[in-house]
Amino acid sequence: MDYSPYPERYSAISFNRCGKSGVMLSPLSLGFWHNFGDYNARDNALAMVQTAFDHGITHFDLANNYGPPPGSAEECMGWILHRSLLPYRDELFISTKAGHFMWPGPYGDGGSRKNLLASLDQSLKRLRLDYVDLFYIHRYDPETPVEETASALAHAVHSGKALYVGISKFPQEAARAIYRILSDMHIHVLAHQFRYNIWVRQAEQDQIPSLREMGLGGIAFSPLAQGMLSDKYLHGIPVDSRAAGPSCFLKREHVEEKSHQIQQLDVLAHERGQTLAQMALSWVLRRPEITTCLIGASRPQQIIDCLPALQHISWSQEELDKIDHIVGIRAPFS
Ligand SMILES: NC(=O)c1ccc[n+]([C@@H]2O[C@H](COP(=O)([O-])OP(=O)(O)OC[C@H]3O[C@@H](n4cnc5c(N)ncnc54)[C@H](OP(=O)(O)O)[C@@H]3O)[C@@H](O)[C@H]2O)c1
């Protein structure tokens, strides 16, 4: 759909429909997992969100536990909205999640109704909003009956605190089960969120195959493998990178282990006329099941640098085979 003659910010973006729904999402979305907590500069956070929005990114992805400390990324977004973007609330698509550990005691974790609905109320307070556009169960909780989780998500919609609901990192059978239960309650699951990038392809077996039949949008997180699929680690580990920081999710060893492949992928990216980050995003977006890539960023320029990926998402089989070869996946029939 073409949104130009509207404001300049939509002129370069072609929006994707999120599964079988009325919701259109920007093919790149900005996530708040890192760099929006209390230890990060608020002005930089504001500049990143404004830069994203100014370039047509309408979807911002949060979770109750993003920070650190947990909750502070939502507080940061609440501050950003009131400082700058609240007049554009109806042009924004804001998601949050609950289901990972958030507060002590037996009720601050998992997929129970008790946890999910208390958490949603807390998130709305931190975000300073009356409703979120999308509320996710952040993980599959095998200890809680899926019917209970579904009833909490349905309540979130019926109470007007969430317009849509989604699931994150659900195994295929559990995804089908919660989808069926919610469908019987006349609630459509909007989207399934999972890790998907050149190195991490489990979603091709687990989540992606069932998206179409259920009509869910596919939302790929960590498409840049937390920054490893960019040119930032080509010449070592910069001091201001995630791998050099306190994050326990990306360590120096991860980068060192992939260093040789990063160099080879970078060569292929240049052959395609892209940066490595742009190629990594194009690779994820080549699949029609993927509605949007959730990128992270530590500075506004990174968001701008990712955008040209959207201009070149077509691939030859030879290029795809080269990627598979570099990362050690044998191309079919080769
Ligand atoms: N559902 C879930 O369980 C789950 C789990 C993980 C993530 N997520 C969502 O997905 C979002 C994205 O995850 P992610 O942060 O791992 O995504 P990512 O896009 O794979 O990595 C983001 C990092 O890549 C680097 N980067 C971004 N653009 C760059 C560019 N143009 N050039 C060079 N480096 C660039 C930055 O690293 P530096 O910070 O080092 O500069 C940035 O922080 C999260 O914020 C969250 O919303 C969801």
The ligand as an ORCA input file, in Angstrom:
! r2SCAN-3c Opt
* xyz 0 1
  N      10.534    -12.041     22.167
  C      11.726    -12.147     22.679
  O      12.002    -12.979     23.538
  C      12.812    -11.205     22.208
  C      14.154    -11.544     22.458
  C      15.144    -10.675     21.992
  C      14.795     -9.509     21.317
  N      13.465     -9.205     21.118
  C      13.070     -7.940     20.446
  O      13.873     -7.734     19.286
  C      14.521     -6.461     19.384
  C      15.829     -6.472     18.651
  O      16.732     -7.400     19.240
  P      18.288     -7.161     19.105
  O      18.654     -5.900     19.810
  O      18.977     -8.423     19.479
  O      18.380     -6.893     17.506
  P      19.537     -6.831     16.449
  O      18.994     -5.889     15.431
  O      19.923     -8.191     16.025
  O      20.792     -6.186     17.192
  C      20.782     -4.834     17.553
  C      22.212     -4.318     17.687
  O      22.853     -4.353     16.424
  C      23.699     -3.247     16.285
  N      23.285     -2.477     15.106
  C      22.040     -2.124     14.717
  N      22.052     -1.467     13.553
  C      23.354     -1.399     13.182
  C      23.985     -0.841     12.067
  N      23.310     -0.227     11.092
  N      25.335     -0.955     11.991
  C      26.032     -1.589     12.954
  N      25.462     -2.136     14.048
  C      24.130     -2.047     14.160
  C      23.610     -2.444     17.575
  O      24.638     -2.940     18.423
  P      25.406     -2.037     19.508
  O      24.404     -1.867     20.618
  O      26.577     -2.872     19.861
  O      25.757     -0.735     18.839
  C      22.259     -2.857     18.100
  O      22.119     -2.690     19.488
  C      14.635     -6.230     20.883
  O      14.836     -4.876     21.214
  C      13.295     -6.731     21.351
  O      12.302     -5.763     21.085
  C      12.480    -10.044     21.527
*
